[in-house]
Amino acid sequence: MQTATHLALRTDGLVTGYASLFGLPDLGRDIVAPGAFAESLRARGAAGVRMLFQHDPAEPVGVWLDIREDGRGLRVAGRLNRAVRRARELDALIRQGGLDGLSIGFRTRRAAPDRAGYRHLRAIDLWEISLVTFPLQPEARLDAPLGLKMRDLARRIAPASLTGERA
């Protein structure tokens, strides 16, 4: 199994974002092509793809409600199961900004190497999408929860004398 990642959290445990971004190399030198997930999503659907923590099959933390390809990558929407202790912990970490990664677990069905040493993934059998600390695809990260976005905005517009930051 291999890994690759973008996510937002609402107050009801709903998470949305990008689990993979097309055309961007990950740290393993894989590049996912548009359409790579299509066959797997037709066969499995969102209900057949597990939501895990750190790719651990003993750590399911919720369910994926919608998984689809768009022009940017693999767009996902899911819900953390608040009856699960680990999901409550993840919720808290995401809200604090301590966890911001998504990563895909898959089997390669069709790929082609290029001369630069990258592997272009053309067909992927998607098994799971995990919330992770360190995603293999660094550019694909969680969207900041609203509270963090508001704090960042406040820092940008407030005078440095109010925030304690130096200009």
OpenMM code with the backbone's topology and positions (N, CA, C; nanometers):
from openmm import Vec3, app, unit

residues = "MET GLN THR ALA THR HIS LEU ALA LEU ARG THR ASP GLY LEU VAL THR GLY TYR ALA SER LEU PHE GLY LEU PRO ASP LEU GLY ARG ASP ILE VAL ALA PRO GLY ALA PHE ALA GLU SER LEU ARG ALA ARG GLY ALA ALA GLY VAL ARG MET LEU PHE GLN HIS ASP PRO ALA GLU PRO VAL GLY VAL TRP LEU ASP ILE ARG GLU ASP GLY ARG GLY LEU ARG VAL ALA GLY ARG LEU ASN ARG ALA VAL ARG ARG ALA ARG GLU LEU ASP ALA LEU ILE ARG GLN GLY GLY LEU ASP GLY LEU SER ILE GLY PHE ARG THR ARG ARG ALA ALA PRO ASP ARG ALA GLY TYR ARG HIS LEU ARG ALA ILE ASP LEU TRP GLU ILE SER LEU VAL THR PHE PRO LEU GLN PRO GLU ALA ARG LEU ASP ALA PRO LEU GLY LEU LYS MET ARG ASP LEU ALA ARG ARG ILE ALA PRO ALA SER LEU THR GLY GLU ARG ALA".split()
positions = [
    Vec3(0.0837, -0.1168, 0.0000),
    Vec3(0.0000, 0.0000, 0.0000),
    Vec3(0.0888, 0.1239, 0.0000),
    Vec3(0.0420, 0.2316, -0.0641),
    Vec3(0.1184, 0.3547, -0.0703),
    Vec3(0.0336, 0.4708, -0.0251),
    Vec3(0.0955, 0.5874, -0.0132),
    Vec3(0.0246, 0.7014, 0.0429),
    Vec3(0.0381, 0.8319, -0.0369),
    Vec3(-0.0592, 0.9350, -0.0336),
    Vec3(-0.0530, 1.0714, -0.0906),
    Vec3(-0.1496, 1.1761, -0.0282),
    Vec3(-0.2526, 1.3977, -0.0567),
    Vec3(-0.3277, 1.4646, 0.0519),
    Vec3(-0.3997, 1.5983, 0.0345),
    Vec3(-0.5827, 1.7315, 0.1670),
    Vec3(-0.6307, 1.8685, 0.1904),
    Vec3(-0.7678, 1.8565, 0.2591),
    Vec3(-0.8006, 1.9209, 0.3790),
    Vec3(-0.9165, 1.8871, 0.4637),
    Vec3(-0.9681, 2.0038, 0.5475),
    Vec3(-1.0967, 2.0156, 0.5739),
    Vec3(-1.1559, 2.1163, 0.6629),
    Vec3(-1.2490, 2.0468, 0.7623),
    Vec3(-1.2682, 2.1053, 0.8799),
    Vec3(-1.3522, 2.0458, 0.9827),
    Vec3(-1.4576, 2.1454, 1.0273),
    Vec3(-1.5820, 2.0990, 1.0374),
    Vec3(-1.6889, 2.1813, 1.0931),
    Vec3(-1.7207, 2.1320, 1.2320),
    Vec3(-1.8071, 2.2023, 1.3014),
    Vec3(-1.8367, 2.1683, 1.4401),
    Vec3(-1.9094, 2.0354, 1.4552),
    Vec3(-1.9712, 1.9834, 1.3525),
    Vec3(-2.0442, 1.8573, 1.3621),
    Vec3(-1.9599, 1.7356, 1.3244),
    Vec3(-1.8281, 1.7523, 1.3166),
    Vec3(-1.7405, 1.6416, 1.2810),
    Vec3(-1.7275, 1.6192, 1.1315),
    Vec3(-1.7932, 1.7011, 1.0516),
    Vec3(-1.7818, 1.6873, 0.9068),
    Vec3(-1.6444, 1.7344, 0.8617),
    Vec3(-1.5786, 1.6548, 0.7811),
    Vec3(-1.4487, 1.6905, 0.7258),
    Vec3(-1.4589, 1.6937, 0.5737),
    Vec3(-1.3938, 1.7922, 0.5133),
    Vec3(-1.3913, 1.8025, 0.3675),
    Vec3(-1.2518, 1.8440, 0.3254),
    Vec3(-1.2162, 1.8128, 0.2046),
    Vec3(-1.0869, 1.8553, 0.1536),
    Vec3(-1.0409, 1.7711, 0.0373),
    Vec3(-0.9100, 1.7689, 0.0170),
    Vec3(-0.8488, 1.6931, -0.0920),
    Vec3(-0.7570, 1.5859, -0.0361),
    Vec3(-0.7833, 1.4623, -0.0729),
    Vec3(-0.7005, 1.3503, -0.0299),
    Vec3(-0.5813, 1.3306, -0.1221),
    Vec3(-0.5877, 1.3846, -0.2430),
    Vec3(-0.4787, 1.3749, -0.3396),
    Vec3(-0.4943, 1.4891, -0.4392),
    Vec3(-0.3831, 1.5421, -0.4840),
    Vec3(-0.3843, 1.6505, -0.5822),
    Vec3(-0.3200, 1.6019, -0.7117),
    Vec3(-0.3870, 1.6286, -0.8219),
    Vec3(-0.3379, 1.5825, -0.9516),
    Vec3(-0.2159, 1.6624, -0.9977),
    Vec3(-0.1222, 1.5906, -1.0591),
    Vec3(-0.0093, 1.6550, -1.1246),
    Vec3(0.1020, 1.7015, -1.0324),
    Vec3(0.0878, 1.6818, -0.9008),
    Vec3(0.1913, 1.7240, -0.8063),
    Vec3(0.2657, 1.6017, -0.7535),
    Vec3(0.3975, 1.6009, -0.7611),
    Vec3(0.4708, 1.4847, -0.7102),
    Vec3(0.4658, 1.4780, -0.5574),
    Vec3(0.4574, 1.3558, -0.5058),
    Vec3(0.4668, 1.3383, -0.3615),
    Vec3(0.6125, 1.3058, -0.3266),
    Vec3(0.6401, 1.2864, -0.1993),
    Vec3(0.7774, 1.2617, -0.1556),
    Vec3(0.8305, 1.1261, -0.2005),
    Vec3(0.7419, 1.0392, -0.2457),
    Vec3(0.7819, 0.9102, -0.3009),
    Vec3(0.8002, 0.9131, -0.4512),
    Vec3(0.7885, 1.0330, -0.5108),
    Vec3(0.8054, 1.0568, -0.6545),
    Vec3(0.6910, 0.9998, -0.7389),
    Vec3(0.5721, 0.9898, -0.6776),
    Vec3(0.4515, 0.9513, -0.7509),
    Vec3(0.3752, 1.0773, -0.7907),
    Vec3(0.3159, 1.0732, -0.9087),
    Vec3(0.2300, 1.1810, -0.9576),
    Vec3(0.0991, 1.1173, -1.0021),
    Vec3(-0.0119, 1.1592, -0.9401),
    Vec3(-0.1431, 1.1032, -0.9723),
    Vec3(-0.2024, 1.1793, -1.0911),
    Vec3(-0.2479, 1.1045, -1.1907),
    Vec3(-0.3099, 1.1625, -1.3096),
    Vec3(-0.4604, 1.1787, -1.2893),
    Vec3(-0.5198, 1.2824, -1.3499),
    Vec3(-0.6666, 1.2935, -1.3470),
    Vec3(-0.7296, 1.1657, -1.4020),
    Vec3(-0.8351, 1.1209, -1.3385),
    Vec3(-0.9027, 0.9990, -1.3822),
    Vec3(-0.8488, 0.8724, -1.3183),
    Vec3(-0.7397, 0.8809, -1.2424),
    Vec3(-0.6771, 0.7621, -1.1845),
    Vec3(-0.7688, 0.6891, -1.0862),
    Vec3(-0.8588, 0.7613, -1.0217),
    Vec3(-0.9462, 0.7008, -0.9206),
    Vec3(-1.0805, 0.6547, -0.9774),
    Vec3(-1.1109, 0.6909, -1.1002),
    Vec3(-1.2457, 0.6732, -1.1559),
    Vec3(-1.2974, 0.5297, -1.1469),
    Vec3(-1.2198, 0.4339, -1.1913),
    Vec3(-1.2655, 0.2946, -1.1921),
    Vec3(-1.2881, 0.2434, -1.0495),
    Vec3(-1.1972, 0.2740, -0.9608),
    Vec3(-1.2091, 0.2302, -0.8218),
    Vec3(-1.3318, 0.2919, -0.7542),
    Vec3(-1.3554, 0.4204, -0.7782),
    Vec3(-1.4710, 0.4871, -0.7173),
    Vec3(-1.6019, 0.4311, -0.7710),
    Vec3(-1.6043, 0.3962, -0.9007),
    Vec3(-1.7245, 0.3335, -0.9571),
    Vec3(-1.7506, 0.1991, -0.8894),
    Vec3(-1.6467, 0.1226, -0.8681),
    Vec3(-1.6618, -0.0116, -0.8110),
    Vec3(-1.6903, -0.0087, -0.6607),
    Vec3(-1.6238, 0.0790, -0.5867),
    Vec3(-1.6308, 0.0810, -0.4405),
    Vec3(-1.7268, 0.1833, -0.3839),
    Vec3(-1.7292, 0.3017, -0.4448),
    Vec3(-1.8056, 0.4121, -0.3888),
    Vec3(-1.7433, 0.4593, -0.2589),
    Vec3(-1.7932, 0.5695, -0.2052),
    Vec3(-1.7382, 0.6254, -0.0814),
    Vec3(-1.7524, 0.5274, 0.0349),
    Vec3(-1.8619, 0.4536, 0.0391),
    Vec3(-1.8867, 0.3610, 0.1501),
    Vec3(-1.7840, 0.2480, 0.1551),
    Vec3(-1.7194, 0.2192, 0.0448),
    Vec3(-1.6202, 0.1116, 0.0399),
    Vec3(-1.4783, 0.1569, 0.0689),
    Vec3(-1.4603, 0.2846, 0.0967),
    Vec3(-1.3283, 0.3394, 0.1280),
    Vec3(-1.3278, 0.3749, 0.2767),
    Vec3(-1.2356, 0.3205, 0.3518),
    Vec3(-1.2321, 0.3407, 0.4959),
    Vec3(-1.1657, 0.4718, 0.5357),
    Vec3(-1.2146, 0.5327, 0.6455),
    Vec3(-1.1511, 0.6496, 0.7067),
    Vec3(-1.0728, 0.5979, 0.8269),
    Vec3(-0.9397, 0.6081, 0.8182),
    Vec3(-0.8520, 0.5576, 0.9226),
    Vec3(-0.7649, 0.6686, 0.9809),
    Vec3(-0.6975, 0.6369, 1.0902),
    Vec3(-0.5960, 0.7244, 1.1472),
    Vec3(-0.4599, 0.6610, 1.1215),
    Vec3(-0.3704, 0.7343, 1.0574),
    Vec3(-0.2323, 0.6923, 1.0289),
    Vec3(-0.2244, 0.5586, 0.9546),
    Vec3(-0.3196, 0.5314, 0.8666),
    Vec3(-0.3229, 0.4092, 0.7851),
    Vec3(-0.3342, 0.2813, 0.8679),
    Vec3(-0.3803, 0.2916, 0.9915),
    Vec3(-0.3902, 0.1757, 1.0792),
    Vec3(-0.5296, 0.1146, 1.0677),
    Vec3(-0.5408, -0.0083, 1.0162),
    Vec3(-0.6732, -0.0697, 1.0020),
    Vec3(-0.7430, -0.0952, 1.1354),
    Vec3(-0.6699, -0.0885, 1.2453),
    Vec3(-0.7317, -0.1028, 1.3781),
    Vec3(-0.7799, 0.0309, 1.4326),
    Vec3(-0.7666, 0.1389, 1.3524),
    Vec3(-0.8046, 0.2736, 1.3970),
    Vec3(-0.9044, 0.3408, 1.3028),
    Vec3(-1.0210, 0.2803, 1.2772),
    Vec3(-1.1223, 0.3537, 1.1998),
    Vec3(-1.1751, 0.4689, 1.2853),
    Vec3(-1.1949, 0.5861, 1.2220),
    Vec3(-1.2345, 0.7044, 1.2994),
    Vec3(-1.3601, 0.7725, 1.2450),
    Vec3(-1.4172, 0.7199, 1.1392),
    Vec3(-1.5364, 0.7802, 1.0817),
    Vec3(-1.5697, 0.7144, 0.9497),
    Vec3(-1.6489, 0.7861, 0.8695),
    Vec3(-1.6891, 0.7345, 0.7384),
    Vec3(-1.6748, 0.8445, 0.6339),
    Vec3(-1.6444, 0.8026, 0.5121),
    Vec3(-1.6440, 0.8960, 0.3991),
    Vec3(-1.7836, 0.8973, 0.3395),
    Vec3(-1.8388, 1.0150, 0.3230),
    Vec3(-1.9740, 1.0320, 0.2692),
    Vec3(-1.9736, 1.0554, 0.1194),
    Vec3(-1.8688, 1.1212, 0.0714),
    Vec3(-1.8588, 1.1534, -0.0711),
    Vec3(-1.7116, 1.1594, -0.1090),
    Vec3(-1.6772, 1.0939, -0.2183),
    Vec3(-1.5414, 1.0976, -0.2731),
    Vec3(-1.5566, 1.1137, -0.4232),
    Vec3(-1.4920, 1.2183, -0.4763),
    Vec3(-1.5029, 1.2398, -0.6216),
    Vec3(-1.3802, 1.3118, -0.6751),
    Vec3(-1.3549, 1.2919, -0.8025),
    Vec3(-1.2484, 1.3651, -0.8693),
    Vec3(-1.3044, 1.4965, -0.9221),
    Vec3(-1.2274, 1.6042, -0.9087),
    Vec3(-1.2608, 1.7294, -0.9754),
    Vec3(-1.1351, 1.7757, -1.0495),
    Vec3(-1.1321, 1.8966, -1.0966),
    Vec3(-1.0191, 1.9443, -1.1742),
    Vec3(-0.8891, 1.9560, -1.0964),
    Vec3(-0.8981, 1.9597, -0.9646),
    Vec3(-0.7797, 1.9766, -0.8795),
    Vec3(-0.7250, 1.8447, -0.8235),
    Vec3(-0.8169, 1.7525, -0.7917),
    Vec3(-0.7718, 1.6275, -0.7313),
    Vec3(-0.8871, 1.5448, -0.6790),
    Vec3(-0.8597, 1.4672, -0.5754),
    Vec3(-0.9600, 1.3805, -0.5152),
    Vec3(-1.0259, 1.4544, -0.3986),
    Vec3(-1.1485, 1.5002, -0.4207),
    Vec3(-1.2253, 1.5776, -0.3225),
    Vec3(-1.3027, 1.4809, -0.2344),
    Vec3(-1.2955, 1.5013, -0.1031),
    Vec3(-1.3615, 1.4108, -0.0095),
    Vec3(-1.4459, 1.4872, 0.0915),
    Vec3(-1.5490, 1.4206, 0.1396),
    Vec3(-1.6300, 1.4703, 0.2508),
    Vec3(-1.6620, 1.3501, 0.3374),
    Vec3(-1.6413, 1.3658, 0.4670),
    Vec3(-1.6676, 1.2558, 0.5591),
    Vec3(-1.7071, 1.3090, 0.6950),
    Vec3(-1.7334, 1.2163, 0.7856),
    Vec3(-1.7733, 1.2553, 0.9203),
    Vec3(-1.6959, 1.1704, 1.0218),
    Vec3(-1.6307, 1.2412, 1.1164),
    Vec3(-1.5679, 1.1736, 1.2291),
    Vec3(-1.6772, 1.1166, 1.3186),
    Vec3(-1.6551, 0.9981, 1.3705),
    Vec3(-1.7514, 0.9349, 1.4600),
    Vec3(-1.7159, 0.9739, 1.6027),
    Vec3(-1.7921, 1.0656, 1.6602),
    Vec3(-1.7614, 1.1183, 1.7936),
    Vec3(-1.7821, 1.0160, 1.9049),
    Vec3(-1.8402, 0.9010, 1.8743),
    Vec3(-1.8508, 0.7948, 1.9743),
    Vec3(-1.7173, 0.7211, 1.9889),
    Vec3(-1.6258, 0.7452, 1.8960),
    Vec3(-1.4935, 0.6825, 1.8979),
    Vec3(-1.3953, 0.7788, 1.9649),
    Vec3(-1.3255, 0.7314, 2.0669),
    Vec3(-1.2312, 0.8165, 2.1425),
    Vec3(-1.1280, 0.8817, 2.0515),
    Vec3(-1.0670, 0.8040, 1.9640),
    Vec3(-0.9636, 0.8590, 1.8750),
    Vec3(-1.0207, 0.9699, 1.7856),
    Vec3(-1.1430, 0.9550, 1.7389),
    Vec3(-1.2052, 1.0589, 1.6554),
    Vec3(-1.2229, 1.1888, 1.7335),
    Vec3(-1.2594, 1.1793, 1.8604),
    Vec3(-1.2709, 1.2997, 1.9438),
    Vec3(-1.1341, 1.3659, 1.9609),
    Vec3(-1.0306, 1.2850, 1.9772),
    Vec3(-0.8949, 1.3393, 1.9879),
    Vec3(-0.8527, 1.4072, 1.8587),
    Vec3(-0.8841, 1.3453, 1.7465),
    Vec3(-0.8506, 1.4040, 1.6163),
    Vec3(-0.9243, 1.5354, 1.5960),
    Vec3(-1.0498, 1.5381, 1.6340),
    Vec3(-1.1297, 1.6602, 1.6257),
    Vec3(-1.0582, 1.7734, 1.6995),
    Vec3(-1.0146, 1.7464, 1.8220),
    Vec3(-0.9458, 1.8482, 1.9029),
    Vec3(-0.8145, 1.8908, 1.8372),
    Vec3(-0.7380, 1.7958, 1.7852),
    Vec3(-0.6101, 1.8281, 1.7209),
    Vec3(-0.6290, 1.9107, 1.5940),
    Vec3(-0.7297, 1.8773, 1.5163),
    Vec3(-0.7576, 1.9526, 1.3937),
    Vec3(-0.7973, 2.0956, 1.4288),
    Vec3(-0.8831, 2.1114, 1.5275),
    Vec3(-0.9266, 2.2450, 1.5689),
    Vec3(-0.8098, 2.3299, 1.6180),
    Vec3(-0.7142, 2.2678, 1.6850),
    Vec3(-0.5987, 2.3387, 1.7379),
    Vec3(-0.4931, 2.3638, 1.6304),
    Vec3(-0.5011, 2.2954, 1.5195),
    Vec3(-0.4000, 2.3084, 1.4149),
    Vec3(-0.2857, 2.2097, 1.4318),
    Vec3(-0.3039, 2.1092, 1.5182),
    Vec3(-0.1988, 2.0119, 1.5430),
    Vec3(-0.1984, 1.8944, 1.4469),
    Vec3(-0.3017, 1.8808, 1.3666),
    Vec3(-0.3100, 1.7726, 1.2677),
    Vec3(-0.3714, 1.8320, 1.1426),
    Vec3(-0.3046, 1.8150, 1.0307),
    Vec3(-0.3558, 1.8786, 0.9087),
    Vec3(-0.3329, 1.7983, 0.7820),
    Vec3(-0.3174, 1.6681, 0.7927),
    Vec3(-0.2882, 1.5896, 0.6732),
    Vec3(-0.3902, 1.4832, 0.6407),
    Vec3(-0.4009, 1.4539, 0.5128),
    Vec3(-0.4760, 1.3403, 0.4600),
    Vec3(-0.3806, 1.2602, 0.3731),
    Vec3(-0.4028, 1.1307, 0.3659),
    Vec3(-0.3164, 1.0454, 0.2852),
    Vec3(-0.3977, 0.9270, 0.2340),
    Vec3(-0.3712, 0.8876, 0.1120),
    Vec3(-0.4466, 0.7773, 0.0522),
    Vec3(-0.3696, 0.6467, 0.0666),
    Vec3(-0.4444, 0.5398, 0.0900),
    Vec3(-0.3902, 0.4044, 0.0882),
    Vec3(-0.4477, 0.3350, -0.0339),
    Vec3(-0.3613, 0.2802, -0.1179),
    Vec3(-0.4070, 0.2281, -0.2466),
    Vec3(-0.3151, 0.1194, -0.2994),
    Vec3(-0.3629, 0.0524, -0.4025),
    Vec3(-0.2819, -0.0389, -0.4821),
    Vec3(-0.2741, 0.0193, -0.6228),
    Vec3(-0.1561, 0.0198, -0.6784),
    Vec3(-0.1378, 0.0706, -0.8141),
    Vec3(-0.1912, -0.0314, -0.9137),
    Vec3(-0.2759, 0.0146, -1.0026),
    Vec3(-0.3269, -0.0727, -1.1096),
    Vec3(-0.2522, -0.0488, -1.2401),
    Vec3(-0.2249, 0.0809, -1.2683),
    Vec3(-0.1544, 0.1145, -1.3929),
    Vec3(-0.0692, 0.2379, -1.3674),
    Vec3(0.0592, 0.2296, -1.4045),
    Vec3(0.1512, 0.3413, -1.3847),
    Vec3(0.2583, 0.3381, -1.4927),
    Vec3(0.3206, 0.4519, -1.5139),
    Vec3(0.4285, 0.4604, -1.6118),
    Vec3(0.5378, 0.5521, -1.5577),
    Vec3(0.6630, 0.5056, -1.5632),
    Vec3(0.7728, 0.5911, -1.5179),
    Vec3(0.8085, 0.6935, -1.6258),
    Vec3(0.8690, 0.8043, -1.5824),
    Vec3(0.9224, 0.8986, -1.6812),
    Vec3(1.0745, 0.9028, -1.6678),
    Vec3(1.1396, 0.9781, -1.7528),
    Vec3(1.2867, 0.9816, -1.7538),
    Vec3(1.3454, 1.0497, -1.6315),
    Vec3(1.2668, 1.1326, -1.5645),
    Vec3(1.3147, 1.2039, -1.4457),
    Vec3(1.3014, 1.1191, -1.3185),
    Vec3(1.2472, 0.9977, -1.3313),
    Vec3(1.2354, 0.9101, -1.2158),
    Vec3(1.1031, 0.9196, -1.1422),
    Vec3(1.0063, 0.9902, -1.1991),
    Vec3(0.8739, 0.9976, -1.1389),
    Vec3(0.7879, 0.8842, -1.1926),
    Vec3(0.6952, 0.8385, -1.1100),
    Vec3(0.5998, 0.7367, -1.1518),
    Vec3(0.4643, 0.8045, -1.1669),
    Vec3(0.4070, 0.7985, -1.2869),
    Vec3(0.2775, 0.8596, -1.3161),
    Vec3(0.1690, 0.7539, -1.2959),
    Vec3(0.0870, 0.7748, -1.1918),
    Vec3(-0.0189, 0.6801, -1.1573),
    Vec3(-0.1414, 0.7087, -1.2434),
    Vec3(-0.1775, 0.6138, -1.3275),
    Vec3(-0.2890, 0.6308, -1.4213),
    Vec3(-0.4167, 0.5623, -1.3735),
    Vec3(-0.4023, 0.4563, -1.2932),
    Vec3(-0.5188, 0.3863, -1.2359),
    Vec3(-0.4806, 0.3381, -1.0967),
    Vec3(-0.5671, 0.3695, -1.0005),
    Vec3(-0.5416, 0.3402, -0.8598),
    Vec3(-0.6622, 0.2690, -0.8013),
    Vec3(-0.6364, 0.1622, -0.7242),
    Vec3(-0.7417, 0.0956, -0.6477),
    Vec3(-0.7369, 0.1556, -0.5070),
    Vec3(-0.8286, 0.2462, -0.4770),
    Vec3(-0.8310, 0.3200, -0.3506),
    Vec3(-0.8945, 0.2355, -0.2413),
    Vec3(-0.8196, 0.2100, -0.1328),
    Vec3(-0.8687, 0.1285, -0.0218),
    Vec3(-0.9134, 0.2128, 0.0954),
    Vec3(-0.8331, 0.3170, 0.1273),
    Vec3(-0.8618, 0.3960, 0.2463),
    Vec3(-0.8024, 0.5349, 0.2312),
    Vec3(-0.8569, 0.6271, 0.3103),
    Vec3(-0.8038, 0.7626, 0.3207),
    Vec3(-0.7866, 0.7896, 0.4692),
    Vec3(-0.6632, 0.8254, 0.5069),
    Vec3(-0.6299, 0.8442, 0.6481),
    Vec3(-0.6066, 0.9896, 0.6840),
    Vec3(-0.6415, 1.0219, 0.8080),
    Vec3(-0.5970, 1.1450, 0.8706),
    Vec3(-0.4566, 1.1150, 0.9221),
    Vec3(-0.3592, 1.1978, 0.8841),
    Vec3(-0.2202, 1.1691, 0.9184),
    Vec3(-0.1473, 1.2934, 0.9683),
    Vec3(-0.0402, 1.2695, 1.0398),
    Vec3(0.0448, 1.3773, 1.0882),
    Vec3(0.1332, 1.4310, 0.9760),
    Vec3(0.1937, 1.3402, 0.8994),
    Vec3(0.2868, 1.3783, 0.7937),
    Vec3(0.2437, 1.3159, 0.6608),
    Vec3(0.1693, 1.3888, 0.5785),
    Vec3(0.1261, 1.3333, 0.4493),
    Vec3(0.2435, 1.3226, 0.3521),
    Vec3(0.2370, 1.2222, 0.2675),
    Vec3(0.3418, 1.2020, 0.1664),
    Vec3(0.3349, 1.3105, 0.0589),
    Vec3(0.2203, 1.3710, 0.0411),
    Vec3(0.2044, 1.4792, -0.0560),
    Vec3(0.1907, 1.6107, 0.0225),
    Vec3(0.3031, 1.6792, 0.0486),
    Vec3(0.3020, 1.7956, 0.1381),
    Vec3(0.2111, 1.9103, 0.0933),
    Vec3(0.1922, 1.9277, -0.0351),
    Vec3(0.1089, 2.0378, -0.0840),
    Vec3(-0.0392, 2.0161, -0.0588),
    Vec3(-0.0785, 1.8960, -0.0313),
    Vec3(-0.2190, 1.8631, -0.0077),
    Vec3(-0.2419, 1.8542, 0.1430),
    Vec3(-0.2944, 1.9593, 0.2013),
    Vec3(-0.3101, 1.9703, 0.3464),
    Vec3(-0.4534, 2.0038, 0.3842),
    Vec3(-0.4789, 1.9982, 0.5125),
    Vec3(-0.6074, 2.0381, 0.5682),
    Vec3(-0.6315, 2.1864, 0.5437),
    Vec3(-0.7552, 2.2193, 0.5175),
    Vec3(-0.7949, 2.3590, 0.5267),
    Vec3(-0.8034, 2.3889, 0.6751),
    Vec3(-0.7625, 2.5067, 0.7156),
    Vec3(-0.7688, 2.5418, 0.8574),
    Vec3(-0.9143, 2.5526, 0.9021),
    Vec3(-0.9450, 2.5023, 1.0212),
    Vec3(-1.0800, 2.5226, 1.0754),
    Vec3(-1.1091, 2.6717, 1.0883),
    Vec3(-1.2360, 2.7085, 1.0926),
    Vec3(-1.2770, 2.8477, 1.0938),
    Vec3(-1.2084, 2.9276, 1.2046),
    Vec3(-1.1963, 2.8723, 1.3238),
    Vec3(-1.1326, 2.9433, 1.4346),
    Vec3(-0.9895, 2.9829, 1.4029),
    Vec3(-0.9146, 2.8922, 1.3400),
    Vec3(-0.7768, 2.9233, 1.3031),
    Vec3(-0.7723, 3.0266, 1.1918),
    Vec3(-0.8662, 3.0194, 1.0986),
    Vec3(-0.8711, 3.1180, 0.9911),
    Vec3(-0.8981, 3.2572, 1.0478),
    Vec3(-0.9871, 3.2653, 1.1461),
    Vec3(-1.0199, 3.3943, 1.2067),
    Vec3(-0.9000, 3.4513, 1.2818),
    Vec3(-0.8258, 3.3660, 1.3553),
    Vec3(-0.7066, 3.4130, 1.4265),
    Vec3(-0.6011, 3.4631, 1.3287),
    Vec3(-0.5827, 3.3921, 1.2180),
    Vec3(-0.4857, 3.4335, 1.1177),
    Vec3(-0.5263, 3.5676, 1.0568),
    Vec3(-0.6546, 3.5829, 1.0263),
    Vec3(-0.7044, 3.7089, 0.9720),
    Vec3(-0.6829, 3.8218, 1.0721),
    Vec3(-0.7127, 3.7977, 1.1975),
    Vec3(-0.6938, 3.9007, 1.3009),
    Vec3(-0.5476, 3.9431, 1.3096),
    Vec3(-0.4563, 3.8463, 1.3008),
    Vec3(-0.3137, 3.8796, 1.3050),
    Vec3(-0.2729, 3.9662, 1.1859),
    Vec3(-0.3331, 3.9405, 1.0718),
    Vec3(-0.2976, 4.0166, 0.9514),
    Vec3(-0.3478, 4.1604, 0.9559),
    Vec3(-0.4667, 4.1801, 1.0136),
    Vec3(-0.5248, 4.3143, 1.0073),
    Vec3(-0.4995, 4.3976, 1.1324),
    Vec3(-0.4669, 4.3329, 1.2451),
    Vec3(-0.4428, 4.4074, 1.3691),
    Vec3(-0.3043, 4.4728, 1.3654),
    Vec3(-0.2938, 4.5906, 1.4198),
    Vec3(-0.1613, 4.6534, 1.4303),
    Vec3(-0.0687, 4.5654, 1.5135),
    Vec3(0.0597, 4.5643, 1.4788),
    Vec3(0.1576, 4.4810, 1.5475),
    Vec3(0.1592, 4.5095, 1.6977),
    Vec3(0.1315, 4.6331, 1.7380),
    Vec3(0.1337, 4.6687, 1.8807),
    Vec3(0.0250, 4.5944, 1.9586),
    Vec3(-0.0845, 4.5537, 1.8925),
    Vec3(-0.1923, 4.4824, 1.9605),
    Vec3(-0.1647, 4.3311, 1.9683),
    Vec3(-0.0936, 4.2789, 1.8720),
    Vec3(-0.0712, 4.1350, 1.8679),
    Vec3(0.0595, 4.0957, 1.9336),
    Vec3(0.1456, 4.1918, 1.9633),
    Vec3(0.2740, 4.1608, 2.0244),
    Vec3(0.3791, 4.1183, 1.9235),
    Vec3(0.3451, 4.1231, 1.7969),
    Vec3(0.4401, 4.0851, 1.6914),
    Vec3(0.5217, 4.2065, 1.6503),
    Vec3(0.6420, 4.1810, 1.6049),
    Vec3(0.7276, 4.2885, 1.5568),
    Vec3(0.7076, 4.3062, 1.4071),
    Vec3(0.7126, 4.4292, 1.3633),
    Vec3(0.6924, 4.4590, 1.2213),
    Vec3(0.8169, 4.4238, 1.1418),
] * unit.nanometer
topology = app.Topology()
chain = topology.addChain("A")
for resn in residues:
    res = topology.addResidue(resn, chain)
    for name in ("N", "CA", "C"):
        topology.addAtom(name, app.Element.getBySymbol(name[0]), res)
